[in-house]
Amino acid sequence: MNMPAPNMPLPMDTEQILNALATAVVVVNAENDIIHVNNSGEQFLKGSAAYLNGLSINKLIPSDSPILSLIDQVRKDGTPVSEYGVSLLTPRLGSHFVNIHANPLPDDPGAVVLAMQERSIADTIDRQLTHRGAARSVSAMAAMLAHEVKNPLSGIRGAAQLLEANADAGDKELTRLIRDEADRIVALVDRMDIFSDSGPLQRGPVNIHQVLDRVRKLAENGFARHVRIVDNFDPSLPPVYGERDQLVQVFLNLVKNAAEACPDKGGEIVLSTTYRHGVRFALPGSDSRVHLPLMVCVQDNGEGIPEDISNFLFDPFVSTKPKGSGLGLALVAKIIGDHGGIIECENLQGRTVFNVMLPMATEATELVHDNNEKDDS
């Protein structure tokens, strides 16, 4: 089906659907002339459809705009491309921080559909930066506790042992209480030591499916015996750029949480991997684009996450479990952040999905190489 000519309206039902979207939708032909724009697109481009249809998009945005480079990439590759966290600043359009999704139209060679979402990914990035900041706070707290608390506790415990040697039965019960409580505090500090920074990650190519297979075996032979685990892997995925043991720890935590959320009967966890072509993130204050095309999903069919804590799920000491410490997901967020990735949670009816987006080994190593060359120059 060919796209309509400029100023030719789409069928009424399609027109109404597109105009109901909050996302700005703009369609350009092979010459970059606008051939359709919905209501949100009119607001975004600051013009009516009558004015915009037939107008070249090159006249509305600068020649170095990432929108134009996305359009060129879609035409070159013939596949959809998404770019997140794009800053747009033009005299006509003003300042915007958006997601851009560009898709080719197979039946109209050269035509591209642009969908632009205002600031939705900015909130995601802000949350990721908050998660990382919270994890760093826990790291500092762990270091402080190890230095300022464990040493005095060792002295207190030793003194209690000395007193116990000459104490009567009643006092021995108190000295044992002192020792037990000192041991409990030390154990808590030791648990927080996992957040302490141990230097830069020793990253390299990691087969994510081998990581997930190991996690699945550990789960099926331990905490997830009562749960059915299903995998839906894309075998063609390239390696992840990461540290294998830490990635095992991440997905072991996520699968353990999923298993605990599943019902006693009929519980199911789905592990899936996919390649999201063209997914790129730009962090605020940075000119570089981080490519995160590899996505791993951990899905369970539990009751979901309470709405009141869903926005704080990755903060330290926040837990849905009555006896949970609230450190597991905070650690997961820290490790994923250290890998340059992003983790998000979708709280859907009848299922909870954790999406982890990670860099690809080849692209990540090339980016490091390019940055090193710039530093040398």
Secondary structure, 3 states (H helix, E strand, C coil): CCCCCCCCCCCHHHHHHHHHCCCEEEEECCCCEEEEECHHHHHHHCCCHHHHCCCEHHHCCCCCCHHHHHHHHHHHHCCCEEEEEEEEEECCCEEEEEEEEEEECCCCCCCEEEEEEECHHHHHHHHHHHHHHHHHHHHHHHHHHHHHCHHHHHHHHHHHHHHHHCCCHHHHHHHHHHHHHHHHHHHHHHHHHHHCCCCCCCCEEECHHHHHHHHHHHHHCCCCCCCEEEEECCCCCCCEEECHHHHHHHHHHHHHHHHHHCCCCCCEEEEEEEECCCCEECCCCCCCCEECCEEEEEEECCCCCCHHHHHHCCCCCCCCCCCCCCCHHHHHHHHHHHCCCEEEEEEECCEEEEEEEECEHHHHHHHHHHHHHHHHC
